[in-house]
Amino acid sequence: MPNTLGPDYLKNSVWKPHLFDGKVVFVTGGAGTICRVQTEALVLLGANAVILGRNPAKTEKAAKEIATLRPGAKVLGIGNCDVRNIENLTAAVDRTVKELGHIDFVIAGAAGNFLSPFTSLSSNAFRTVTEIDLIGAFNTAKATYDQLREHKGHIIFVSATLHYKGLPFQSHAAAAKAGIDSLTKTLAVELGPMGIQSNGIAPGPIEGTEGFDRLVPEDIRQRSLELIPLGRLGKTVEIADATVYLFSPAASYVTGQILVVDGAEWQSTSGAMNYYPHSVIATGSQDNKL
Ligand code: COA
């Protein structure tokens, strides 16, 4: 199965086995590509997990598969959970506490997106994406807040880099992600005194994800790759590693931050000089020619 982790993750990674023994993570959108791999890494490192999604069959199947990664792992899959509906989330929190004991970590990852020019985007379409992404993130924080406070927990919001500049055909998702980043920072300040950390992860172009396959059209794909300074797409495991870092004690003093994991893609559209091919940029830097 592509884009999932296996026990090799533990062999090849720098993380200490059992890092998250006894921890429980609550993940919205956990059956989707990126959030699933984030969950897999945490489970391999000892955590139990609950993943939530709208599609019950997909969510329950993913939970069963993730649970096979580590003997004794408990992974609940809760379907029919729409993050736009706070009651769905509070019911999921209650079930998690009943079956897994508590919640230490939260990943607010559920998102909806499509490409649409502003001129053909309906008000309902804008509202729908904003409701899934932004209100959904708020609802996730709200529903898990008591658990986060009780366990001095940590919430990670999955964001994006869409809103750092003007990006065509993404007015809806970019506005929602800007709101999520704002929420991330406010919660760090408001909930920090209770021992709660709030951070974001902004993935760039990650291979094998719906976000890249569906939202980057074929005719501009090659050109878009040429703008990534590290010269390649990111991997889901690189988002998982960023997640492990933030939840680990190594990031115990990090809060209110958005960790961008994008090979410097968004930086590379900051001005005309970025349109030199990478070979010219590298040569110019080495020889001090430019
Ligand atoms: N372009 C323009 N408008 C679109 C659209 C598109 N591709 N897809 C949906 N919409 C509009 C609909 O027409 C509707 O507006 P209208 O009532 O004015 O016609 C509005 O968005 C709501 O659509 P609906 O299908 O009822 O919403 P939903 O809640 O069932 O689905 C979406 C949510 C729209 C985000 C859907 O794309 C989805 O569920 N995606 C799966 C998850 C996903 O996108 N993940 C992203 C990973 S990057």
Residues whose N, C-alpha, C, O or C-beta is under 5 A from the ligand:
A	BS01	COA	A111 G112 N113 F114 L115 S116 S120 S122 N124 A125 T128 E210 G211
